[in-house]
Amino acid sequence: MFRNRQLMAVVSSHFMIDMLNSTGAVLLAVLAGPLGLSNIQIGTALTAYVLIGALSQPLFGLLADRMPDRAMLLAGVGLVWMCIFSTLVALAPNWTLLLPVFLLVPLGSGLFHPVGTAAAAAADPERASSATAIFFFGGQAGLALGPFLAGYLVSHFQRIGLIPLAAIGLLPAILLFTASRPESAHTRHTARAARPQAERTHIAVSLIVAFIVLVAVRSSIQATYQAFLPKLFSDRGWDPAMFGLLAGVFMGAGAIGQVISGVVADRFGMRVTVIWPLLLSIPTGMICFLTPTSWLIFVACATTGLLVGGQHSVLVVYAQQLLPVKQGFAAGLILGFTFASGAIGTWIAGLLADVVGLQTVMVGLTLLGLPVALLAMTLPGRPHRTPVATASATAAVPVSAGD
């Protein structure tokens, strides 16, 4: 799998895309003083940035479905777009010019994510969950490393220090362009043969409804953890370096969980990959919030991050099989919905925290793992394997050509 040129191209590009995505908050924090930016201006700009990137993904997914032979080319265009406009952001002399350029940056991310997600699964169809998990691991690694690099470069070279970071992104873009090729006759035949079996999974509307609720609640749990872990332990008097490290441990463990879940899903099915981690995350989450021992909090937080954060890629793969649309549009829909529902869940958690207390909300959110695990019973179980030598072997896994 790691010798697959298409997969490695989209993974390395995802790393750069999300690294650039993560620099916005650092840059605006640095520019707050020189440009006189208020908290409202910064918050509005970052919220609009996320929404533009999320809401554009289904539209770009449709575009990718109409150009199946050029999926990798489109992914490369998305990365180059981000590199160019991130550079322009670093050069903008004032807020009037900076804001519109800043809000154009996430369109590159919106183009890349549905195309890259579908291309990762299509790169190794028989191990689609593992391939997609590696793809999202690349993004998580970029999100984790980006703020550190951006902070270092900006502190030493001011905002123009971000220009070399954007320039580095052109290297994986070259890999995407060189990996771009017309779909083969074998791929087209595989997609046509796989479609009838994929359509059989689209029949039950109840499955789609259960899946939507599952994704919304699970993404709300993960997003609320990420948003409020620092605030919870700040209220307990922790040093910023400590609760910042705790939040980083949670996100880093989630990235590792993505890879583990992908491998497990390919071997044992999606159901076991989602149900057991959600159930096990309940006691680990409780330990994280209720124990007074610092080292145990870190261990419990890391374990919870690995368990809760690991299912994202698996659910994206299932959405591409379940939804009665083409792969690029399906990827755009599930990614956009995941980010949007997580944001709404975090907002609701914040409202409740002002009424009943943040720790009470976090404990209640952890307990939601139980009903979500029950919803996961609707996911597929152990995958059926057919002999490689048979003519139908390649049709066992739904694939959309060129995505």
PETA-V905913 format. One record per pair of residues at least 4 apart in sequence whose ideal C-beta (glycine too) atoms are under 8 Angstrom apart, sorted by sequence separation. I is the first residue (numbers start at 1). GAP is how many residues later the second one is. D is the distance in Angstrom with one decimal. If there is no record, write none. Layout:
I/GAP/D
I/GAP/D
This chain:
4/4/6.3
5/4/6.2
6/4/6.7
7/4/6.1
8/4/6.1
9/4/6.2
10/4/6.1
11/4/6.7
12/4/6.9
13/4/6.1
14/4/6.3
15/4/6.2
16/4/6.4
17/4/6.4
18/4/6.2
19/4/7.1
22/4/7.7
23/4/5.7
24/4/6.2
25/4/6.3
26/4/6.5
27/4/6.2
28/4/6.5
30/4/8.0
31/4/4.8
32/4/7.7
37/4/4.7
38/4/7.2
39/4/5.9
40/4/6.0
41/4/6.2
42/4/6.3
43/4/6.1
44/4/6.2
45/4/6.3
46/4/6.7
47/4/6.3
48/4/6.1
49/4/6.6
50/4/6.1
51/4/5.7
52/4/6.1
53/4/7.2
55/4/7.9
56/4/5.9
57/4/6.1
58/4/6.7
59/4/6.8
60/4/6.4
61/4/6.5
62/4/6.6
63/4/6.5
64/4/7.4
67/4/7.2
70/4/5.8
71/4/6.6
72/4/6.4
73/4/6.5
74/4/6.6
75/4/6.7
76/4/6.3
77/4/6.2
78/4/6.7
79/4/6.5
80/4/6.3
81/4/6.3
82/4/5.8
83/4/6.6
84/4/6.6
85/4/6.5
86/4/6.8
87/4/6.5
88/4/6.4
93/4/6.4
94/4/6.6
95/4/5.9
97/4/6.4
98/4/5.7
99/4/6.4
100/4/6.7
101/4/7.3
105/4/7.5
106/4/5.9
107/4/6.5
108/4/6.3
109/4/6.1
110/4/8.0
111/4/6.6
112/4/5.2
113/4/6.1
114/4/6.4
115/4/6.0
116/4/6.2
117/4/6.9
118/4/6.1
119/4/6.2
121/4/7.0
124/4/6.8
127/4/5.7
128/4/6.1
129/4/6.2
130/4/6.6
131/4/6.5
132/4/6.5
133/4/6.3
134/4/6.8
135/4/7.2
136/4/6.3
137/4/6.3
138/4/6.6
139/4/6.4
140/4/6.3
141/4/6.1
142/4/5.7
144/4/7.9
145/4/5.9
146/4/5.9
147/4/6.0
148/4/6.5
149/4/6.1
150/4/5.9
151/4/6.0
152/4/6.5
153/4/5.7
154/4/6.4
157/4/3.2
161/4/7.5
162/4/6.2
163/4/6.3
164/4/6.6
165/4/7.5
169/4/6.5
170/4/6.6
171/4/7.3
172/4/6.6
173/4/6.5
174/4/6.3
175/4/6.0
176/4/6.6
183/4/4.6
184/4/7.2
185/4/6.2
186/4/6.2
187/4/6.4
188/4/6.5
189/4/6.1
190/4/6.0
191/4/6.5
194/4/5.8
195/4/6.1
196/4/6.9
197/4/7.7
198/4/7.2
199/4/7.9
204/4/7.3
205/4/6.4
206/4/6.2
207/4/6.2
208/4/6.4
209/4/6.6
210/4/6.2
211/4/6.3
212/4/6.3
213/4/6.2
214/4/6.0
215/4/5.9
216/4/6.3
217/4/6.6
218/4/6.6
219/4/5.9
220/4/6.0
221/4/6.6
222/4/6.5
223/4/6.1
224/4/5.7
225/4/5.7
227/4/7.8
228/4/5.6
229/4/6.6
230/4/5.9
231/4/6.4
232/4/7.0
234/4/6.1
238/4/4.6
239/4/7.4
240/4/5.7
241/4/6.3
242/4/6.5
243/4/6.6
244/4/6.5
245/4/6.3
246/4/6.7
247/4/6.6
248/4/5.9
249/4/6.2
250/4/6.6
251/4/6.8
252/4/6.9
253/4/6.2
254/4/6.8
255/4/7.6
256/4/6.5
257/4/5.8
258/4/6.5
259/4/6.7
260/4/6.3
261/4/6.0
262/4/6.6
263/4/6.6
264/4/5.6
265/4/6.5
268/4/4.8
269/4/7.1
270/4/6.2
271/4/5.9
272/4/5.9
273/4/7.1
274/4/6.2
275/4/6.4
276/4/6.0
277/4/6.1
278/4/7.7
280/4/6.4
281/4/5.5
282/4/6.5
283/4/6.5
284/4/6.5
285/4/6.5
286/4/5.5
287/4/5.2
293/4/6.6
294/4/6.7
295/4/6.5
296/4/6.0
297/4/6.0
298/4/6.3
299/4/6.4
300/4/6.1
301/4/6.3
302/4/6.5
303/4/6.3
304/4/5.8
305/4/5.2
306/4/6.0
310/4/7.7
311/4/5.7
312/4/6.5
313/4/6.6
314/4/6.6
315/4/6.3
316/4/6.8
317/4/6.9
318/4/5.7
319/4/5.6
325/4/4.5
326/4/6.7
327/4/6.3
328/4/6.5
329/4/6.2
330/4/6.3
331/4/6.1
332/4/5.9
333/4/6.0
334/4/6.1
335/4/6.5
336/4/6.1
337/4/5.8
338/4/6.2
339/4/6.4
340/4/6.5
341/4/6.2
342/4/6.4
343/4/6.5
344/4/6.5
345/4/6.3
346/4/6.4
347/4/6.7
348/4/6.4
349/4/6.1
350/4/7.1
351/4/7.2
352/4/5.9
353/4/6.5
356/4/4.6
357/4/7.0
358/4/6.3
359/4/6.3
360/4/6.3
361/4/6.1
362/4/6.5
363/4/6.8
364/4/7.2
368/4/5.9
369/4/6.1
370/4/6.9
371/4/6.6
372/4/6.6
373/4/7.9
386/4/5.7
389/4/7.1
392/4/7.1
2/5/7.8
3/5/7.9
32/5/4.3
37/5/5.5
92/5/4.5
154/5/5.9
156/5/6.2
183/5/5.8
233/5/4.3
238/5/4.6
265/5/5.0
268/5/7.0
291/5/4.9
325/5/5.2
353/5/4.2
356/5/6.4
388/5/5.1
1/6/6.4
2/6/6.7
31/6/6.2
92/6/3.7
122/6/7.9
124/6/7.3
201/6/7.7
202/6/8.0
234/6/7.3
291/6/6.0
323/6/8.0
386/6/6.1
387/6/6.2
64/7/5.6
67/7/6.5
121/7/4.2
124/7/4.4
154/7/5.3
320/7/5.2
323/7/4.5
353/7/7.9
386/7/5.0
123/8/5.6
153/8/3.3
154/8/6.7
238/8/7.8
264/8/6.9
265/8/4.3
325/8/7.1
353/8/4.7
28/9/6.6
89/9/6.2
92/9/5.7
153/9/6.1
233/9/7.2
234/9/5.5
264/9/4.9
287/9/6.5
288/9/5.7
291/9/6.9
352/9/5.0
32/10/6.4
64/10/5.7
92/10/7.8
121/10/5.9
233/10/4.0
287/10/7.7
320/10/4.5
323/10/6.5
386/10/5.4
63/11/7.1
120/11/5.0
121/11/5.1
153/11/7.3
232/11/8.0
319/11/5.5
320/11/6.1
323/11/7.5
385/11/7.5
89/12/5.3
120/12/5.1
150/12/6.3
153/12/6.3
261/12/4.9
288/12/3.9
319/12/7.5
349/12/5.2
384/12/7.0
29/13/7.3
88/13/4.7
89/13/5.2
230/13/4.7
233/13/6.2
287/13/4.0
288/13/4.8
349/13/8.0
383/13/7.8
28/14/4.8
60/14/7.7
120/14/7.2
229/14/7.0
230/14/6.5
319/14/7.1
320/14/7.5
117/15/6.5
120/15/3.7
150/15/6.9
285/15/7.3
316/15/6.6
319/15/3.7
85/16/5.8
89/16/6.5
149/16/6.3
230/16/7.4
261/16/7.3
284/16/4.9
288/16/5.8
349/16/6.5
28/17/6.4
85/17/8.0
229/17/6.0
230/17/5.1
28/18/6.9
60/18/7.8
117/18/6.5
229/18/5.0
316/18/5.3
85/19/5.0
86/19/5.8
116/19/6.5
284/19/4.5
285/19/4.9
315/19/7.1
316/19/6.9
85/20/4.5
257/20/7.5
284/20/4.5
24/21/7.9
25/21/6.1
226/21/6.8
229/21/6.1
24/22/6.3
281/22/8.0
316/22/7.8
82/23/5.8
85/23/6.9
281/23/5.2
284/23/6.6
285/23/8.0
315/23/7.8
81/24/8.0
226/24/6.7
24/25/5.9
83/25/7.9
225/25/6.1
226/25/6.5
81/26/6.5
82/26/3.5
281/26/4.1
312/26/7.1
81/27/3.4
82/27/6.2
280/27/5.5
281/27/5.0
80/28/7.5
79/29/6.5
277/29/7.9
278/29/7.2
78/30/4.5
81/30/6.9
82/30/7.6
277/30/4.0
278/30/7.4
77/31/7.9
78/31/6.9
277/31/7.1
21/32/7.4
78/32/7.6
222/32/7.2
78/33/3.5
79/33/6.0
277/33/6.0
278/33/7.7
77/34/6.6
78/34/3.4
277/34/6.5
75/36/7.5
74/37/6.2
75/37/5.3
78/37/7.0
273/37/7.6
274/37/5.0
78/38/8.0
273/38/6.5
75/40/4.6
274/40/6.6
74/41/5.0
75/41/5.1
273/41/5.2
274/41/7.3
72/43/7.9
71/44/5.3
75/44/6.4
270/44/5.3
270/45/7.8
260/46/7.4
71/47/6.8
72/47/6.3
270/47/7.6
63/48/7.8
71/48/5.2
253/48/7.8
257/48/7.0
270/48/5.5
249/49/6.1
253/49/4.4
257/49/4.0
261/49/3.8
265/49/4.7
56/50/7.4
60/50/5.5
64/50/6.2
252/50/7.9
253/50/7.2
256/50/5.9
257/50/6.6
260/50/6.0
261/50/5.7
52/51/6.0
56/51/5.9
59/51/7.7
60/51/4.5
64/51/4.6
71/51/7.9
246/51/7.2
250/51/5.3
253/51/7.8
254/51/4.6
257/51/7.7
258/51/6.9
262/51/5.6
242/52/7.8
246/52/6.4
249/52/5.8
250/52/7.0
253/52/3.5
254/52/6.6
257/52/5.0
258/52/5.5
261/52/6.7
262/52/6.6
265/52/7.4
49/53/6.8
53/53/3.4
57/53/4.9
61/53/3.7
249/53/5.0
252/53/7.3
253/53/4.1
257/53/2.7
261/53/5.2
41/54/7.5
45/54/6.2
49/54/6.3
52/54/4.7
53/54/7.5
56/54/3.3
60/54/5.7
61/54/7.5
64/54/6.8
250/54/7.1
251/54/6.6
254/54/6.9
255/54/7.2
256/54/7.8
257/54/7.8
258/54/6.4
48/55/5.8
52/55/6.7
55/55/7.7
56/55/7.4
60/55/6.9
246/55/5.7
250/55/3.8
254/55/2.2
258/55/5.1
49/56/7.2
50/56/7.4
53/56/4.6
54/56/7.4
57/56/5.6
58/56/7.4
218/56/8.0
249/56/6.8
253/56/6.8
254/56/6.6
45/57/6.2
49/57/5.2
53/57/4.8
57/57/5.1
61/57/7.7
232/57/7.5
37/58/6.7
45/58/7.3
52/58/6.9
251/58/7.3
254/58/8.0
35/59/6.8
36/59/7.9
250/59/7.6
35/60/5.0
53/60/7.8
214/60/7.8
218/60/7.3
17/61/7.3
21/61/8.0
308/61/7.8
318/61/6.3
10/62/7.7
13/62/6.3
17/62/6.0
20/62/5.1
27/62/6.9
304/62/8.0
318/62/7.1
9/63/6.8
13/63/7.6
16/63/6.3
20/63/7.3
23/63/7.2
27/63/7.6
35/63/7.5
233/64/7.9
10/65/6.2
17/65/6.2
122/65/7.7
125/65/7.2
6/66/6.8
9/66/8.0
13/66/5.1
16/66/7.9
20/66/5.2
16/67/8.0
31/67/7.5
90/69/4.8
91/69/7.2
90/70/5.6
289/70/6.0
90/71/7.9
90/72/4.4
91/72/7.7
229/72/7.2
327/72/7.6
328/72/7.0
331/72/7.6
89/73/7.6
90/73/5.3
289/73/5.5
290/73/7.7
327/73/3.2
289/74/5.7
326/74/5.5
87/75/7.7
328/75/5.0
86/76/6.6
87/76/5.3
90/76/7.3
327/76/4.2
285/77/7.7
286/77/6.9
289/77/7.2
321/77/5.0
326/77/7.5
24/78/6.9
285/78/7.8
320/78/7.2
86/79/7.7
87/79/4.7
225/79/7.4
86/80/4.2
87/80/7.6
225/80/7.4
286/80/6.2
320/80/7.6
24/81/7.5
285/81/3.6
84/82/7.7
83/83/4.5
86/83/7.9
225/83/6.8
82/84/7.6
83/84/6.9
282/84/5.8
285/84/7.5
20/85/7.4
21/85/7.3
281/85/7.0
282/85/6.4
83/86/4.3
222/86/5.2
82/87/6.7
83/87/5.7
221/87/6.0
222/87/5.7
282/87/4.8
21/88/5.7
281/88/5.1
282/88/6.5
20/89/7.9
80/89/7.9
79/90/5.8
80/90/6.8
83/90/7.2
218/90/7.5
222/90/7.6
279/90/6.5
17/91/7.3
18/91/7.8
79/91/7.9
278/91/4.4
279/91/7.1
17/92/5.5
278/92/7.7
79/93/6.6
80/93/5.1
218/93/6.5
219/93/7.8
79/94/4.4
278/94/5.5
279/94/5.1
17/95/5.2
278/95/4.1
17/96/7.5
76/97/4.9
79/97/6.7
218/97/7.4
276/97/8.0
14/98/7.4
76/98/8.0
275/98/4.8
278/98/6.7
13/99/6.8
17/99/7.8
274/99/7.3
76/100/3.5
215/100/5.8
75/101/5.1
76/101/4.7
214/101/7.5
275/101/4.6
14/102/5.7
274/102/4.1
275/102/7.0
13/103/6.6
73/103/7.4
72/104/5.1
73/104/6.6
76/104/6.8
144/104/6.5
211/104/7.8
215/104/7.7
275/104/7.9
72/105/7.4
271/105/6.2
274/105/5.9
10/106/4.4
271/106/6.8
72/107/5.0
73/107/4.3
144/107/5.8
211/107/7.1
72/108/3.8
143/108/7.0
144/108/5.8
211/108/7.2
271/108/4.4
10/109/5.1
11/109/7.2
71/109/7.7
72/109/7.5
270/109/4.3
271/109/6.3
272/109/7.5
10/110/5.2
70/110/6.6
269/110/7.5
270/110/5.2
271/110/4.9
272/110/8.0
140/111/6.7
144/111/7.0
211/111/6.1
269/111/5.5
270/111/7.9
140/112/7.7
269/112/4.3
6/113/6.3
7/113/6.0
10/113/7.3
69/113/4.6
269/113/4.3
69/114/5.4
140/114/6.5
141/114/6.0
208/114/6.3
268/114/5.7
269/114/5.8
68/115/6.1
140/115/3.5
207/115/6.7
208/115/7.2
6/116/7.8
7/116/4.0
6/117/4.3
7/117/6.3
266/117/7.2
137/118/5.2
140/118/6.6
224/118/7.9
228/118/7.6
4/119/5.2
136/119/7.8
137/119/7.7
215/119/7.0
219/119/4.7
223/119/3.2
227/119/4.8
4/120/5.9
18/120/7.8
22/120/6.8
26/120/8.0
201/120/5.7
202/120/6.5
219/120/7.6
222/120/6.6
223/120/6.6
14/121/5.7
18/121/4.2
21/121/7.6
22/121/4.9
26/121/5.3
137/121/5.0
201/121/5.6
202/121/7.3
216/121/7.5
220/121/6.2
224/121/5.9
228/121/6.7
14/122/7.4
17/122/6.9
18/122/7.3
20/122/7.9
21/122/7.0
22/122/8.0
25/122/7.1
136/122/4.9
137/122/5.2
202/122/4.2
215/122/6.5
219/122/5.1
220/122/5.6
223/122/6.0
224/122/5.0
227/122/7.7
228/122/7.5
1/123/5.6
11/123/5.7
15/123/4.3
19/123/3.7
23/123/5.4
27/123/6.7
198/123/5.8
215/123/5.9
219/123/3.9
223/123/4.9
227/123/7.8
235/123/6.7
7/124/5.6
11/124/5.5
14/124/4.2
15/124/6.8
18/124/3.7
19/124/7.3
22/124/3.3
23/124/7.1
26/124/4.2
30/124/5.0
134/124/7.9
220/124/7.3
221/124/7.5
10/125/5.9
13/125/8.0
14/125/4.4
17/125/6.9
18/125/4.7
21/125/7.2
22/125/5.3
26/125/5.3
133/125/4.5
134/125/6.2
199/125/7.2
212/125/7.5
216/125/4.0
220/125/2.4
224/125/4.5
228/125/7.3
1/126/6.5
11/126/7.6
12/126/6.6
15/126/5.7
16/126/6.4
19/126/6.2
20/126/7.0
23/126/7.9
133/126/5.0
215/126/6.7
219/126/6.9
220/126/6.9
232/126/5.3
4/127/7.8
7/127/6.9
11/127/4.0
15/127/4.2
19/127/3.9
23/127/4.0
27/127/6.8
133/127/7.9
231/127/6.5
232/127/6.4
7/128/7.4
10/128/8.0
14/128/6.9
18/128/6.9
22/128/7.2
26/128/6.5
30/128/7.9
31/128/6.8
133/128/6.1
134/128/6.9
217/128/7.5
220/128/7.7
1/129/6.7
30/129/6.6
130/129/7.7
133/129/2.6
216/129/7.2
220/129/7.5
1/130/6.4
19/130/7.2
132/130/6.3
133/130/7.3
228/130/6.2
232/130/6.2
131/131/7.3
27/132/6.2
129/132/7.5
130/132/4.0
133/132/8.0
1/133/7.2
129/133/4.4
130/133/5.3
228/133/7.8
129/134/7.7
228/134/6.6
27/135/6.6
127/135/7.9
130/135/7.7
129/136/3.8
130/136/5.1
129/137/4.8
224/137/7.8
225/137/7.7
128/138/7.5
224/138/7.3
23/139/6.1
127/139/5.0
126/140/8.0
225/140/7.8
129/141/7.3
224/141/5.6
23/142/7.0
129/144/7.8
221/144/5.6
20/145/7.2
220/145/7.5
221/145/7.4
19/146/7.3
20/146/6.6
221/147/6.1
220/148/8.0
221/148/6.9
20/149/6.4
19/150/7.8
217/151/5.8
221/151/7.5
16/152/6.9
17/152/7.7
16/153/4.1
217/154/7.5
218/154/5.4
217/155/5.0
13/156/8.0
16/156/5.4
15/157/7.4
214/158/5.9
217/158/7.7
12/159/8.0
13/159/4.2
12/160/4.1
13/160/6.7
214/161/4.3
13/162/7.1
213/162/6.0
214/162/6.1
9/163/6.6
12/163/6.3
13/163/5.7
211/164/7.9
214/164/7.7
210/165/5.2
9/166/4.0
10/166/7.1
8/167/7.2
9/167/5.0
211/167/6.7
210/168/4.6
211/168/7.9
9/169/7.8
5/170/7.6
9/170/4.5
207/171/5.4
206/172/7.9
6/173/5.0
5/174/5.3
136/176/6.0
136/177/4.5
135/178/7.0
133/180/4.2
136/180/7.7
132/181/4.4
133/181/7.3
132/182/7.8
129/184/6.8
132/184/6.0
129/185/5.5
132/185/5.1
129/188/5.1
128/189/5.3
121/196/6.0
197/198/6.4
117/199/6.0
121/199/6.5
193/199/7.3
197/199/7.5
194/200/7.7
198/200/3.6
193/201/6.9
194/201/4.8
197/201/6.7
118/202/6.9
193/202/3.9
194/202/7.7
117/203/8.0
194/203/6.6
195/203/7.2
190/204/4.7
194/204/4.7
122/205/7.4
190/205/6.6
194/205/5.6
121/206/7.4
186/208/7.9
191/208/5.4
118/209/4.3
190/209/5.7
191/209/5.8
118/210/5.1
191/210/4.2
190/211/7.4
118/212/7.8
187/212/7.3
115/213/6.2
118/213/4.8
188/213/5.2
114/214/5.2
117/214/4.1
187/214/4.6
114/215/7.4
187/215/7.0
115/216/7.8
114/217/4.0
113/218/7.3
114/218/3.6
117/218/6.7
183/218/4.5
113/219/7.4
183/219/4.2
182/220/7.8
114/221/6.4
113/222/5.5
71/257/7.4
65/260/7.9
65/261/3.9
65/262/7.0
65/263/4.4
64/264/3.4
65/264/5.4
61/265/7.9
63/265/7.5
64/265/7.9
62/266/7.0
61/267/4.0
62/267/5.0
60/268/7.7
61/268/4.1
61/269/7.1
125/269/7.5
128/269/6.0
61/270/5.6
62/270/7.3
126/270/7.7
58/271/6.2
61/271/2.8
126/271/6.0
128/271/7.8
60/272/6.1
61/272/6.9
125/272/4.6
59/273/7.1
57/274/7.6
58/274/3.9
125/274/4.6
57/275/3.9
58/275/5.0
57/276/7.8
122/277/5.4
57/278/5.2
58/278/5.5
121/278/7.3
122/278/6.7
57/279/4.5
122/279/7.4
122/280/7.3
54/281/7.3
55/281/6.1
122/281/5.4
54/282/4.7
118/282/6.3
121/282/7.7
119/284/5.9
54/285/4.3
55/285/7.7
118/285/3.3
53/286/7.9
54/286/5.7
115/288/7.0
50/289/6.9
51/289/7.9
50/293/7.1
71/331/4.9
68/332/7.0
70/332/7.4
71/332/5.2
68/333/5.3
69/333/5.2
68/334/3.4
65/335/7.3
67/335/8.0
68/335/6.3
65/338/7.2
64/339/6.1
